Amino acid sequence: MRNGSIPNSFNDLQSLTVVNISYNQLEGPIPNTKAFQEASFDALTNSKGLCGNATRLMPCVVAAASNKVGHRKSTKVIIFIVLPLCGPLLLFIMAGSFFFLCQKNRTRKSESMEAQLGDFFTLWGYNGRILYENIILATEDFSPNNCIGSGGYGAVYKAALPIGQVVAVKKLLQSEDSMLINNLKAFENEVQVLTEIRHRNVVKLYGFCSHPKNSFLVYEFAERGSLRMLLSNKEEAEELNWKKRLNIVKGVANALSSVHSDHSPPIIHRDILSNNVLLDLSYEAHVSDFGITRFLKPDSSNWTSLASTFGYIAQDLLKEVIDQRLSSPVNQVSEDVVSTAKVAFACLNGNPKLRPTMQQIAQALSCRSLPLSNPFSIIKLGELWDYGFCSG
């Protein structure tokens, strides 16, 4: 049950299409957006003091409406927002809101399931209680038996929805006040970022729920888990051959190139770890965990200090430092491994201004590798400082 007035920031959510704020102790004017003004009576019923031009609401008194602005801090709203499949995805999120979105998948095979998921989340939108109860039921009240991982601010659970689709649910950790504030900030960050990003190599966010007891996000489910999990298992690591590993590197680079270059301001992930790279059945990479993401201001500094020195370049052979669980790459694959290693070494340049951008990295990894000047077996790490990798 929520009380207080609806924040004025909801007037900016022009892409919001469906709301349901029934059975809350809300008061004051409803936002001047299509979703609120055209909401059904059932969606606004049983709130003690709402006013506005919507069906069956009392007209607002101007003086009374202006007095509500100062109550933002005490306002907590449970609301569900549904976006069109192909609509704009620009939303400002607030703690205490329900939000679900779905989009068309990139392949025909998965389009029907995406549509089915969209219908299911739309159904949830008309009753927040159904949403909450479905997730609680699917995770068995967030039972440890369904926990598949944990991160900085939440634990991740596997959940089978009533339609048969499996999703991942990240539950916000409940902690002491100071830590809870940081967790809520990470929670809001992740929702804001993932509603703005639509890329095949970024994990899809289907929706989120903010509730006094349990707050959670609903993602697509990555069947093979994290890259860290696979690399930590001998059999799985051996199955992850050089071609698959190179494809994972390309996928991560493409995702970061997109969030750096295709958004204004650029979105900086700041926590790329093997644990935050998820893999589907086809070993396609999906970057996740945008909780400590930063939106880079145009006049801010991109650089961080470097704690090491490059006065000495190791003369070890490349074949001695790669994963020994796999046989050495051969033919075209060996050329791709060397080219990828050169790109990685370019990213380690002591001068940040000389490091390639993520866009340059993605381009370099997408073009054909140059022939090797020496057999793979005798290539030394020092040779990888040659920055002559392909850039287009």
N, C-alpha and C positions, 0 to 999 in steps of 0.2 A: 504494500500500500504506500503510495507516494503522496506528498502534500506540497503546498506552495504554488507558485506560478510557473508557467512554462517559459523557459529562457528565451530571450529575444533572438538568440543566435539561430533558432529554428526558422526565422524568417528568411535566412540565407539559403536554406536547403530547397532550392527550386526543383531539384531532380527527385525529391521525395514524392512518392505516389500514393502510398497507403499508410494510414496510421490507426492505432487503436489504443486509446488511453482511458477506457472504461474502468469503472470500479477503482478509482483513485480519488484521493482528497485534493484534487487540483482546483485552482481558482484563478480568476483573472481572464484577460482576453486570450483567445486562441491565435496562433500565428497567422499572418496574412499570406498563406501559401495555398495552392490548389488542393493539396492533400488534406489540409485542415478545413478549409472553407467548404469543400465538397464531401467531407466525411459523413457517413451515415449516422443516424441518431444512436444506433447501437454502439458505434465506436466512441461516442462521447458521453454515454449515459452514466449515471450514478457518480458524477463528480460534483462536489458540493457547490462550487461557485464559478463555473466556466461561463464566459459570455462572448458574444460575437454575432456575426451574421449567418452562421451555419444553422441548419434546420433545428428548430425547437430550442434554441439557446436564447437567453435574455440578451437584449442589446447592452453594450458596455457603456459605463459612465466614464467620461474622459478623465476626470480627476482621479477616480478609483484606479483606472488602468495605469496612470502614470506612477501611482504609489507602489506598484508591484515591482518596479525595476530593481529596487534595492535588495530584493530577496534572492538573488541568484545563488548565493552560497548555500542557502538552506534548501534549494530546490533539487529534488531528486525525481526524475521522471523515468518511468518504464514505458518504453514506446518501441514499436516494431516498424522498421522501414523496409520497404521492398523496392528495389530498383528494376527497371525494365531490363530485359536481356541485352539489348543493344543500346541502351541509353548511356548518357554521360555518367562517369563514375567519380564525381568530385564531391566529397562530403566532409563536413567538419563534425568529428564525433565528440560525444560527451558521455561521461560516466553516468550510468543509469539508463541507457537506451538499448532497445532491441533493434538489431539491424541484420537483414538477410539479403543476399544478392546471388544471382546466378548468371551465367554467361554461356554463350555458345561455345562448345568445345572445338578444338582445332581439327578433329577428324570426324568423318561421317559416322564411323563406328560408335563414337561416344556421344554424338549429338542427342540421341534419344534418351540416354541416361541423364544428360545435362538438363533436358527439357523436363524429365520426370522429377529431378531434384528441384528445379525451379518451381514446379507446381506444388511440391511438398512444402518448400519454404514459404511460398505464397499463402498456403493454407495455414501455416503457423502464424503468419502475420496478423490474422484476424483474432487470434487468441494467444496472448503471451504465456498464459498458463499452460496451454498445450505444448508450446515450445519447450518450456522448462521441464515439464513432466516427461516429455519424450527423451530428452537428453539424460535426465536422471535415470529413467528406465533402461536406456540403451547402455549406459555405463555402470549399471547396478549401483547407483548412488556413488559413483566414482570409486568403485572397488579397486583395491590394489591389484586384483587379478586381471583387470583390464588396463592397467598402467603400462605403457610401452616406452616411456622415457620421461625425462625431466629437464628443465632448462633453468635459466636464471630467475625467472619469476613465476613459473608454473610447471605443472606436471601434465603429460600428454596421455590421453586415453583413447583406446579403440572403441568405436561405437557403431553398432549395426542399426540403421534406421528402419522404421516399419516398412519402407518401400524396398528393402533389401540392399540398399547402398551402404557401404561402409565408409565412415568418415573418421577423422582424427579430431579430438576435442582437447583443447588446452585449457586447463582450469587454473585460474589465478590463485596463487598461494596466499592464504590468510596468515598474516604475521603481525608483529608489533607495529605500532602506528608509524614510526619513521620508515620502516621497510615497506609497509603497505602503501605509503605515498609513492615510493619509487616503483613498486609493482604496478600501481594504477597508472602511473605515467607510461611505463613500458606497454601496458595493456592498450592504452589510448593511442600510443605511437604506432603500434602494430596495426590496429584497425585503420587508422588514418592512411598509413602507407599502402596497405594492401587493397584499400578501396580505390586508390589512384593508379595502381600498377596492374596491368594485364599483360603478362608475358608468359610464354610457354615454359620458361625455366624458372619462374617464380611460383611458389606454392599458392594455390587458389584459396581465397577466404570465402566461404559460403555465408558466414554470418557470425554474430556474436550476441551474447546476452549478459547484461549487467544486473545483478540481483544481490540483495543484502547478504545472502548466505553463500551463494556460488556465482561467480562471474566466469564466463568461459568464451572461447572462440571456436568456431567450427571450420575445419579445413578439409581439403581433399586428402584422402588417405594414400600415403606412399607405401606400396606393398613391400618393398625391399628394405625399408627403414633408412637409417642414416648411412652415409659413406663411412663414418667411423665404425659402425657396427660390422660392416662387411670387411673392412680392412683388419679388424680385430679377430676375425674368424679365419683360420687357415684355409678351410675348404672354400668359403665364400671369396676370400682374397684371390685364390687360384682361379676361380671362375671369372673373376674380374680381370680379364686380359687387357693387353696394352691398348687395343682398339677401343674397348669400353672405357678405359680410364681416360684416354685422349678425348673421347666424346664428352665425358663428364666435365673435363677441364673447359672444353669449348662451351658447354651449356652454362656453366657458372660465369664464364667471361661474357657471354652474350647477355645474361641476366643483369650483370653489374654494368655493362656498357649501356643497357637500356635505362636503368634507373639513374645513371650518372648523366646521360646525354639527352634523353627524351623527356625530361621533366624539368620544370622551372619553378622553384629552385631545384638544383640537383639533389637526389636522395642518396645519402651515404650510409651504407649498411653498418660498418664499424665492427662487425663480429663474424667474419667469415671463418668458420671452422668446419672440419669434416663432420662434426656433429650437427651442423646446421645446413648440410647439403643432403637432401632426401632423394631417394631413387625409386622410380616406379618399376613395373615389371619389365620394361624395356631398357632399364638402366639409364633412363633419361633423368638428368639432374633437375632438381627443383630447390632453389634457394629459399630458406625459411628463417624464422626468428628475427623479425625486424624490430624487436623491443627496444634496442638502444640506438636505433636509426637517428640520424641527424639530417635536417634539411639545411643544406649549405647556403649561407647568405652570400650574395655576390661580392661583398667587400671583406669577407672573412678569409682567414688563412687556411690553406689546405694542408700545411706541412706539420709534421711532428719531428721531434729531435731523434737522431739516430744514435743508439748506444754502442755500436760496434765500429770497427775500423776495417778498411779493405786494403791495408798495406801489404797483406800477404794473400796470394791466390793459391789455393790448394792445388797440388799437382796429381791428386787422385784420379784414377780412371773413372769415367762416368758409369761404366758397367758395374763398378764395385759399390756404388752408392745408391743404385736403384733397387727396387724390391727384389730380393734374392729368391723369393718364392715363385717368381716367374722366370722362364727362360729369357735370355737376351732377345730383344726385338730384332727382326731381320727385314731386309728389303725396304719397301715403302714405309712400313711401320717404324723401322729404325730411324729413318729420316724425319718422320713426324715427331718421334720422341726427342731427338736432338733439337729440332726447331722449337718445340714446346719448352725445352730446358733453356734455350737461349732467351726466349721471351721471359721466362721466370727470372733469369739472372739480370735481365734488363730492368726488371722491377726492383732489384736490390741496389740500384745505383745509389751511391752515397749522396748525390745531389738530387733532391726530390724533383727539381725542375727538369732534369734530364730523364726521368722515368717516363715510360709511355703511358698514355691515358688508357682507360679501359676500352674506349672505342678503338684505339690503335691496336690494343692487344687482341680484341675480338676479330679485327680485320686480319691480323697476322696469323691467327690460328685457323682462319677460314680458307686461306689460299694454299696452293700446293707447296710443299716443303722443298727446299733447295737440296740438290744432291750432296752427299757427304764427301768432304775432301779427304777423309781417312776412313778406314774400316771402323765400324762402331766399337769394336773390341779395344781399340787403342786411343780413342778420343779421351782427352783429359778435360777436367773441369775448367782449367784455365782457358781452353779454347771456346768455352761457351760465353765468354765476355765479348765475343764478336757480335755487334749489334745489327749485323746485316740480315736480319730476318725479314721475311716478306711483309709488306704493309699495304697491300692492295693488289 
